[in-house]
Amino acid sequence: GSGIVLGALFRRHDNDHSRRQIIAFTDPETQRLLGTGGSHLVDNYWGRYVLVMRDRHTDGHHILRDPTAEMPCFHSRWRDIDIFFSHVEDVVRFVPIPFSINWRHLVARLAVGKMLNAETGLNEVTDIPGGARVTRRGASNVETVAIWRPAAFCESNSLRDENEAAHTLRSTVQEGVTAWASCHGNRRAPRVIP
């Protein structure tokens, strides 16, 4: 295979999320995913996921974190090996990385709370931002690119009418609640009150 999606994934324009769906990509859709470096996934799906994908053209690998950044995704490097993980405890069990405390980050975090940057409490660990794609080519070439930008929605003038905006918001919330409820075996998802 060319890659794997870890986590929960929903089709963006599917109106029936009443039951959990198993998503299998068709060959053309897989080619779009590969051809866009994963951007096709962000544009047409939503959820809580991390995509791991091989780029056959460059012999590189992509790690793509969903825009919500709900699924933890961290990066560390040990002996020219890039390690991507969700929980540092798992890495510590298998890889003898000499972690050190990032005191500057901890002090700032205590002073202002959650910060939107890639730093963590460990100097050797970075947090992959939501909507970012990390591409690894060769032994030491690692590049992080934001492929999802929330500002793009603000710049869009697609909703000019208040009633249309309210309807779109309501149906989007309902779709999200129904989709997540389907993951937990609920036959009837809670309804958004109009």
C-alpha positions as CSV (number, residue, x, y, z in Angstrom):
1,G,0.0,0.0,0.0
2,S,0.9,3.6,-0.3
3,G,-0.2,4.7,3.1
4,I,-2.6,4.5,6.0
5,V,-5.0,6.8,7.8
6,L,-5.0,6.3,11.6
7,G,-8.1,7.6,13.5
8,A,-11.6,8.5,12.6
9,L,-12.4,9.8,9.1
10,F,-15.6,11.1,7.6
11,R,-16.5,12.2,4.1
12,R,-17.0,15.9,4.1
13,H,-20.1,16.0,1.8
14,D,-21.8,12.9,3.0
15,N,-25.3,13.7,4.4
16,D,-25.8,10.4,6.1
17,H,-23.6,9.9,9.2
18,S,-26.2,8.0,11.1
19,R,-24.0,4.8,11.0
20,R,-20.3,4.4,11.1
21,Q,-18.9,4.0,7.6
22,I,-15.7,2.2,6.6
23,I,-14.0,4.3,4.1
24,A,-12.1,2.5,1.3
25,F,-10.4,4.8,-1.2
26,T,-10.9,4.0,-4.9
27,D,-7.9,4.0,-7.2
28,P,-8.7,7.4,-8.7
29,E,-9.1,8.8,-5.2
30,T,-5.9,7.3,-4.0
31,Q,-4.1,8.9,-7.0
32,R,-5.6,12.3,-6.0
33,L,-4.3,11.7,-2.4
34,L,-0.9,10.8,-3.7
35,G,-0.8,13.6,-6.3
36,T,-1.7,16.3,-3.8
37,G,0.5,15.2,-1.0
38,G,-2.6,14.6,1.2
39,S,-4.3,17.9,0.5
40,H,-7.2,16.0,-1.1
41,L,-7.9,14.4,2.3
42,V,-8.1,17.7,4.0
43,D,-10.4,19.2,1.3
44,N,-12.8,16.2,1.1
45,Y,-12.8,14.5,4.5
46,W,-12.8,15.5,8.2
47,G,-12.2,13.8,11.5
48,R,-9.5,13.0,14.0
49,Y,-6.7,11.4,12.0
50,V,-3.1,11.2,11.0
51,L,-2.2,10.2,7.5
52,V,1.1,8.4,6.8
53,M,1.9,8.2,3.1
54,R,4.7,7.3,0.8
55,D,5.5,9.6,-2.1
56,R,6.7,7.3,-4.8
57,H,7.8,10.1,-7.1
58,T,10.4,11.5,-4.6
59,D,10.8,8.4,-2.5
60,G,9.8,10.6,0.5
61,H,7.2,10.1,3.2
62,H,4.4,12.4,4.3
63,I,2.8,12.7,7.8
64,L,-0.4,14.8,7.7
65,R,-2.2,15.8,10.9
66,D,-5.9,16.7,10.6
67,P,-6.7,20.4,11.0
68,T,-8.3,20.0,14.5
69,A,-5.1,18.5,15.9
70,E,-7.2,16.3,18.2
71,M,-5.1,13.2,17.7
72,P,-1.7,13.7,19.3
73,C,1.2,13.7,16.8
74,F,4.8,14.4,17.8
75,H,8.1,14.2,16.1
76,S,11.6,13.4,17.4
77,R,14.8,12.4,15.9
78,W,17.3,9.8,17.1
79,R,20.5,8.7,15.2
80,D,19.2,10.1,11.9
81,I,15.9,8.3,12.3
82,D,12.7,10.4,12.4
83,I,10.2,9.1,14.9
84,F,6.5,10.1,14.8
85,F,4.3,9.2,17.7
86,S,1.2,10.0,19.8
87,H,2.5,9.2,23.3
88,V,6.1,9.9,24.5
89,E,5.7,6.9,26.9
90,D,5.7,4.6,24.0
91,V,8.9,6.1,22.5
92,V,10.7,5.9,25.9
93,R,10.0,2.1,26.1
94,F,11.6,1.4,22.8
95,V,14.1,4.1,21.9
96,P,16.8,5.4,24.3
97,I,16.4,9.1,23.4
98,P,18.1,11.3,26.1
99,F,15.2,13.7,26.6
100,S,15.8,17.0,28.3
101,I,13.3,19.5,29.8
102,N,12.4,22.6,27.8
103,W,12.3,24.9,30.8
104,R,11.6,28.0,28.7
105,H,8.5,26.4,27.2
106,L,7.3,25.2,30.6
107,V,7.6,28.6,32.2
108,A,5.8,30.2,29.2
109,R,3.1,27.6,29.3
110,L,2.5,28.1,33.0
111,A,2.3,31.9,32.5
112,V,0.0,32.0,29.5
113,G,-1.5,28.5,29.1
114,K,-1.6,26.6,25.8
115,M,0.5,28.2,23.1
116,L,0.1,27.6,19.3
117,N,3.6,26.6,18.4
118,A,5.5,23.3,17.8
119,E,7.4,23.4,21.1
120,T,6.8,20.9,23.8
121,G,8.0,20.4,27.4
122,L,10.9,18.3,25.9
123,N,13.6,19.9,23.8
124,E,13.8,16.8,21.6
125,V,10.1,16.6,20.8
126,T,8.0,18.9,18.5
127,D,4.3,18.9,18.2
128,I,3.1,18.6,14.6
129,P,0.6,21.5,14.1
130,G,-3.0,20.7,13.0
131,G,-3.4,20.9,9.2
132,A,0.4,20.5,8.7
133,R,2.2,18.0,6.5
134,V,5.7,16.9,7.4
135,T,7.6,15.6,4.5
136,R,10.8,13.6,4.9
137,R,13.1,13.1,1.9
138,G,16.5,11.5,2.3
139,A,18.4,11.1,5.6
140,S,18.0,14.6,7.0
141,N,15.6,16.6,4.8
142,V,12.5,17.2,6.9
143,E,10.1,20.0,5.9
144,T,6.8,21.1,7.5
145,V,4.2,22.9,5.4
146,A,0.8,24.2,6.5
147,I,-1.7,22.8,4.0
148,W,-4.8,23.9,5.8
149,R,-5.2,27.6,6.8
150,P,-8.2,28.7,8.8
151,A,-7.8,32.2,7.4
152,A,-8.8,30.9,4.0
153,F,-12.4,30.5,5.3
154,C,-12.4,34.1,6.6
155,E,-11.1,35.4,3.3
156,S,-13.9,33.5,1.4
157,N,-17.0,35.5,0.6
158,S,-19.2,32.4,0.0
159,L,-21.7,33.2,2.7
160,R,-23.1,36.7,2.4
161,D,-26.7,36.1,3.7
162,E,-27.2,35.7,7.5
163,N,-30.0,33.1,7.1
164,E,-27.9,31.0,4.7
165,A,-24.9,31.2,7.2
166,A,-27.1,30.2,10.1
167,H,-28.5,27.2,8.1
168,T,-25.0,26.2,7.0
169,L,-23.7,26.4,10.6
170,R,-26.6,24.4,12.0
171,S,-26.3,21.6,9.4
172,T,-22.6,21.4,9.9
173,V,-22.9,21.1,13.6
174,Q,-25.7,18.4,13.2
175,E,-23.5,16.5,10.7
176,G,-20.6,16.6,13.1
177,V,-22.6,15.5,16.1
178,T,-24.3,12.7,14.2
179,A,-20.9,11.5,12.7
180,W,-19.2,11.3,16.1
181,A,-22.3,9.6,17.7
182,S,-22.1,6.9,15.0
183,C,-18.6,6.0,16.3
184,H,-20.1,5.1,19.7
185,G,-22.9,2.8,18.6
186,N,-25.7,5.3,19.1
187,R,-28.5,4.6,16.7
188,R,-30.0,8.0,17.1
189,A,-27.7,10.9,17.5
190,P,-28.7,13.9,19.5
191,R,-30.4,16.6,17.4
192,V,-29.4,20.2,17.3
193,I,-32.2,22.3,18.7
194,P,-33.3,24.9,16.0
